[in-house]
């Protein structure tokens, strides 16, 4: 009888659902002593209008949780596979760059291989501050001081919609560029630069797509940053 003293007096204070819940939590042997109650409990099914037993309702909840976990596992496996494919393509792209013997071919090779390996519709590239023997090449002229300052101001790749930046004019078809990824190309920090500082940019790599979501402002830029680092290392031969 002592267990029932946990309930407030029905006369002085009506019993609430919280009182019942607290009683059951604090009386774990209640359903052991009244096992027939569990078998008789009927709950509304979440998938139909019929009533189901407590055990069936629990089994349904467990099946739903299992399906959710299975979906999460499948998403993780898919992401791993996609990352492996991207990594393989990145290695193949880098392999092609570093086997190239003629530095003057590098900018166009970088653009062509990015388009082919990663299915990028349009790629443009410009490099400045090159050695005298490369200054007459197409990739080394046609860049304003404002564009150079903009490149240096980028601390990471920029992704977003086409807002009419100068760099889109380096693309084969600027009018078809809806979303852009703009990658600054730079070398190692110069002597005297503060720890963690960035060297001035010596080029820009522009990726463009007619799909507005291909390079959107919410996407991660870590993979693009690796592309920029590899391209910068390869293009250092022009300087």
GIGIZI-V341212 format. One line per field, one symbol per residue. burial: b if it has 24 or more other ideal C-beta (glycine too) atoms within 12 Angstrom, else e. A space follows every 50 residues. Layout:
BEGIN
burial = ???
END
This chain:
BEGIN
burial = eeeeeebeeeeeeeeeeeeeeeeeeeeeeeeeeeeeeeeeeeeeeeeeee eeeeeeeeeeeeeeeeeeeeeeeeeeeeeeeeeeeeeebbeebbebbeee eebebbbbbbbebbbebbebbbbbbbbbbbeeebeebebbeebeeebbee bbebeebbbbbbeebbbbebbeeeeebbbbbbbbbbbeeeeeeeeeebbb bbbbbbbbbeeeebbeeeeebebbbbbbbbbbbbbbbbb
END
